[in-house]
Amino acid sequence: MSFPIFVQLPLAIAGDIAAHFVSRDSVRFELVQTGIALVMLATFIILLICALRIWKWVRGKNGIAE
């Protein structure tokens, strides 16, 4: 079964990050990879929720906004 690209890409990135900490042959590799993918997903969702506030802060910091 093939996963869509929006599932494969985060898991591939999480797998590369997890490989720095746990051997790919380890029993816990999939657990660490899933944990890293969940942290990435949570970070992405938080950034989406706070995007407008962050955008206003960045614009105000540069003096562009009122």
N, C-alpha and C positions, 0 to 999 in steps of 0.2 A: 504494500500500500504506500502510495506516495503522498506526502504532505504538501500543502500549498506553500508557496514561497514565503508568506508572512509567518509561517511556523518554522520552516527550515532555516531561514536566515538568523533569527535570534538563537536557535539551538546551536547552529554552527559557531556563532560568536561566543556563546556561553561555553561550548566545548573547547574552544581554543583557550579561553581564560581558565577553565577548570583544569586543563592539561598542564598548566604551570604549577598547580598545587597538588594534583593527584595523578598518579599514573593512569593512562588510558586502559590498562589491563586490570586495574583495581575493581573490586566489587562495588565500591562506593562511587565510582566515576559518574554513573548516570544520576545518582542522588545529588552529587555536587553540581553537575551540569544543570539539572532541573532547578536547584536552589538559586544558582546564578541567573538563570533565565527568568525566574520569578522576581528576583530583585531588579533585573533590568526592566521587566514589564511594569512593576510598581513605580519605578523611577520615571518611566515614560508617561504613565498615567498622571502622576503628580505634576510633571512638567506641563502636560496638556491642560490640567486644571488651573495651574498657576501662570499660564503663558501670558495672559493679558496683564497681570500684575507685574510680571518680570519685564515685559515689553515697556510698560509705562515707567518702571524704575530705570531701565537702561536709557530710554529717551530723555528722562529728566536729568540723569547723571551727565549727559553730554550737553545739556543746555538747549536742546532742540525744543523740548516741550515748554509750555508756558512757564 
